Amino acid sequence: MKVEKTNKVMDKNDFSDLDIDQKVCELVNSNGYKRPDLIQLLQDITAEYNYLPEGGLRCVSERLGVTFAEVYSAATFYKAFSLEPRGKHIIQVCVGTACHVRGASRILEEIERRINIKAGETSEDFMFTLETVNCLGACALGPIIVIDGEYHGQMTPAKVSKLLERYTVTKRVKAEAVAI
Ligand code: FES
């Protein structure tokens, strides 16, 4: 039942809201999901689109035969789910106590400066979403950030800057290729 992730860039220009709802409905109807699969289905939609569009949640409700309120409740209960479109790359900065005393705020500031958004925001091109979390359970490695599920410990502003180059350089190269 696990859906293979295609690592799609959620560029708002790619699809209208209707397109996205339709694609999510296709996913919902394609894998024989049953009522007990609600969380798995929400995870699969998130893995594919990085968020849970409302129209897609209505399809989930119809497909599984559960009320929309129940689907909505599950979708808003877990922090891993978002009802808002999120970027292709999810950056999480731990601001828990152990990371905080080791300079997490400087790491966060450097990331905000590099990708030009604040914590809690998604970049206009839907490349990045920046989030803060309270403890990732790896305090000894602090300050720590997670990008797309990959942990990066003992961060410094210089290291984080270098790390982000991977993503911003790829984007710049693509933009230059389009301009040629
Ligand atoms: S406080 Fe950052 S990992 Fe625990």
Boltz pocket constraint, residues with backbone or C-beta under 6 A from the ligand:
constraints:
  - pocket:
      binder: B
      contacts: [[A, 94], [A, 95], [A, 96], [A, 97], [A, 98], [A, 99], [A, 100], [A, 134], [A, 135], [A, 136], [A, 137], [A, 138], [A, 139], [A, 140], [A, 142], [A, 144]]
      max_distance: 6.0
